[in-house]
Amino acid sequence: MAGLRSPLGLSLVLAAAAVLATGAGAYWNTQGVARATARVAHTHQVQAALEEVLSVLKDVETGQRGYLLTGQEPYLQPYLEASAQLEARIASAQALTADNLLQQERVATLRTLAARRVAVSQEAVRRRRSGDIDGALQVVNSGRGKQVMDAARAELALMKAEEQRLLALRMAEVKAASRRSATFAVLTTGLVLALLATAFVTARRAGRKVRASERSLRSSLVAAEQSNRELAFQKYALDQAAVVAVTDAQGTITYVNDKFCEVSGYGRDELLGRNHRLVNSGAHPGRFFDDLYATIAEGRTWHGEIHNRRKDGSLYWMDTTIVPLLDAHGLPERYVSIRYEITERKEAEDALRRSQALTQAIIEGANALVYAKDLQGRYFLTNRAWRSLVHLTPEEAEGTDDVHVFGPVVAQRLREIDRQVLESGETVVTEEVVVIAGRSRTYLTSKFPLREADGTLYAVCGVSAEVTELKAAQREVQRLNTQLEQRVAERTRQLSEANQELEAFSYTVSHDLRAPLRGLQGFAQAVHEDYGERLDPEGRDYLDRIIAAARRMEGLIQDLLDYGRLAREELRLRPVHLSTAVAEALGQLASEIERRHAVVSVQEPLRAVMAHPAVLMQVLANLVGNAVKFVAPGAVPRVRIRAERLGDGVRTWVEDQGIGVRPEHQERIFHVFERLHGQESYPGTGVGLAIVRKGCERMGGRCGVLSAPGGGSRFWFELTAAPGGAA
């Protein structure tokens, strides 16, 4: 031990150690070169495995695309094979990177992304196989597959970068090991001993530092990768919701996301290199953008709402935040803008403002009193009519209550009604009487509850319309109705007496007056038959005149009786076919038609109407009789009868080619005793057409005439069609 402490002993020990160290160093350097070379080869294997994963993913995408385009199964084979190989390729990459925690995490992420990419392809293929081509294209156009594929490529790129870094380190290790071997072979044992001793100590210290640095670097890389992945996710989430753009310091656009293109309608190539004036709508004044540019130029964030214009010319609103990115001198070098489209919200706000303004205008302009009170009875809404009535300003009305406005007695009654509304939750309509400025006023009031969105009652709203004058008018109407009822009763009694007198008159006419007339007719006829030969011509003429006058008197009395009966008798209407009534009327006029050689034509089909059979036959007989009678001397009467459907009614026409009626007389001829011609030319009583009008009116119809002098007449009457009254 003492020898070891001496210089010689120490030198011998050091020499021996140097020899041993030289041999050991050479051995270990050789082993180090081998290990480093093996690690380099392993890195190449990992890179190849990653390339295979990417290749298989591409095959999945390519095979799916070919099948979607053609629909042919052979194009699907690469997709099926790639889908089956994908997991094996990922497992191989996982096994090769088992010694690298960072790469293991990335492999797990890659496996998730690969599964999502295959799922998207499976959905598209399934829809294409079922014939849903549009659905398959919709899956492709959704961009989900591209997004997943881009993320997978990014993850593989990170793994390749890590392997490339490791490859560089391991290549450096190979070179370092080789240099060390050469050095050990050249240096002398003594020099190597000294150098190796120093190098060994230094190397160990440096190795510890390198390993510590490597561990620190690896932790930093893991943290950085995690941060990058988090930032990528945040960017993806932001791109899904927001419009993002980046401009340089001069405002030239250098980046836009897909959302910008989608919202604006411009392509990315149309936006890059331009500025935001491209989407300027011109809706904002110049000072708006002056303030914006001044704010961001000072390095401050600007936030506001901007009205922009799309490529197709339509307008849209964006909630915009512009953030300046400052350089080392604190000056803006870039601007990042983040926007959210708020067009629907702005339109809804505008609609709400218009609705509120309209509601306020209606409330303020209403003559009725409109008001609302909270649960404590305090007014928080009143309109101009209410405030004018109680002589309060809007400020004075806010927060007041019924006690201060109407006094305690009226307030108690109003509060009771409010309580009913709140307890029932329903509308309550009442009449309220209040005394204002010494005058009693009556209001018809509708009170209803106001509710929060969750249904909670928070107020009572009322609308009161003054009905003071209306109530007075109602009382006056009731008084007048009472008087009217009395008058109606009196008039009814008078009409009843008049009807009785008319009945008595009709009886007198039909019996007492007609009896002497018949006697006159009988004696005149007897004189004509027994003594006619004894009279001179003038006497016989006088006698003929007496007989004719008696006949006319008889006809006039009969027509008046018929007219009176139509005016007062109750007519029961029932379906009557016009064909039947026309046949009866023509049968009644058969002798007159034959005597005048008249031609009467009936144009079928005729229809069924709601009528009184006897009255309908009389109307037709009077119209046809006039048509046969009122013709020019020597002319042959020609009459046509037809009917047509007009809505719910049937119009019957009796048309002739007679002498016609002037327009100024076409209304008069329907009045009693109205005659347009002398008795000698066209005999008659002047009551026939009056009977036609009265009969039509009593059957719920009407009548009229279209005529011109010398052009014939077209008389018509219209009655309700019978149900199912077809020809």
Summary of the structure (lengths in Angstrom):
residues: 727
radius of gyration: 58.2
end to end distance: 151.2
largest distance: 211.6
contacts: 2038
relative contact order: 0.04
helix: 63%
strand: 17%
